[in-house]
């Protein structure tokens, strides 16, 4: 059987040698009957494709979560699924053993009396004993599975993972071998070796520590043999599960890192996502309008309480307030440009708040401060001179009012 090779580039040295070798192979006249090797089988998976250099955005992580793709360590699920049932067996073993003895005695005493086909009491007794023995272990197993998943991912319910995906059924030979020798494949390989080493070491230590008891079991009765082997087995389950819990911590960190690496994004994808989630222009206009309304309301309450308004004089307006007993320095209570500046000056004029023109100070405060900030120390002297003149002017106004009222 001949194989037809499609080589896209013959300029390189390797490509030229392969082409010379392939030219000696006899090719049949018809190409339709030839098996074709799809080189795409051995291409990089999309998750590791070049160009995906950006961290996944919150929108993508949320979308992946809705699809059921989350960071999860199966080692934690397996460890808790082993630890809780083993711990329950440690406490319920005596009662479960008594139930087994009672069940055996019940059926042996009635073996000659009951007909399993016609008499329904045999089936009822079996299910009663069966549920008594199995239900606690089954319940704790279900609880450990749910608990281990909720601890890692939180409460999440989705049906998208149940949707059939026939693309997973199609054979991908190249990706299969690539996955074996990938980071995940090598990591799982070494992790399996560590798990086998843990189980083997624990079993060896426990068995060698009780080797004399095990060797003397041939002289002991059934009860002693059963309890001895059972205690070793339960201790082995608990110790192995605890060690698996410790192993689950670095495994979860690795799975978290690989999850973010697999779901990296290109810059183009980030730009498209920003366009997708960007609000409608009309909605943005409404938001800006509402924000301006709220800002005007705050200005209406803050400007009348200010000591002075520093202006540009037309483009900028900054309202300042200072109380020696409660403030470490002059505070910006309102700030605005253009239309907002005109609004601040209007409110200041209506409430007899002094307006002082100082272009350098107005530009500096507009660039370096926000509402609620204490002005930088570098401008304290300038503002102190302005406030001293303003307070002197206010004192003169107060005296003039008192004199006019007394006259």
C-alpha angles and dihedrals in degrees: 000000000000124000121214115215121203110205117185098195126037096169096086121082096243092046091051093051092049090048092052090051093047092049090067092056112096110242120205120235095248120060096188094081095050121105110239124213108219105216088197086076088073096042123116116275116251092247092064097035117139117260095044096113102135127091114250114265125237090253092057092046090051091048091050090049091053088053091052097254108133139142109276136159114214089197090067091049091050094044095051090042087058099038101052096048091045091050090049091050089053091060101033099042096099094049092044090051091051089050091052092050091048091049093050092047091048095054096040092052092050099035092106096040104048128070107212091205101047103024113074095193091081093058092045092050092048094052091045093054092040093054092045091055102036105032097073092049092044092049094049090046092054090045093051092049093050093042095049091051095045091050090057104035106016121230109329132163123185136150097199092096089060092057110108114250110190093184087075090060095057113097116252103184098175094046090047093059091038090054091052092056095037126105091266093048095049091044092052090047094055091041090056090051091051091049092050090048091051093049093045094047094048092047092048094049095047095045095046091048090056098032094119091054091049093049091051094051090091088070096042129085125257095263095055091045092049095048093045095051091042093053091050091048094049092047089050092051094049096046093046092048092051091050089048089053089055090048090051092066097067089036090058091049090051093048090050091052093046092047091057092043093051092049099047116138137219121239089249091056090051091051092049091049091051089052091048095051096037111116123250113269091241091053091048089051090052091049092051091047091051091048091052090050092052090046091051090051091052091047091051089057099038104043097059089056094051123106096215142358116221113206141189076217101251109005103044136037127179122184116211131193130185132184116180095208100049108022128067089209144342111312130211107236099171135010132180147155133217108337093014090049091054090049092052092050090048093052091045091052092049091052097040093246108160115250116209124189114222114147100188093047093045093052092045094050092044092054100040106035142054133200109294095023124127107236117252116273091243091071098045095097093051092047090045091057091048093048093047090055091045093050090047089050091049090049091052090050091051092051092048090051092050092048092048091049092049091049 
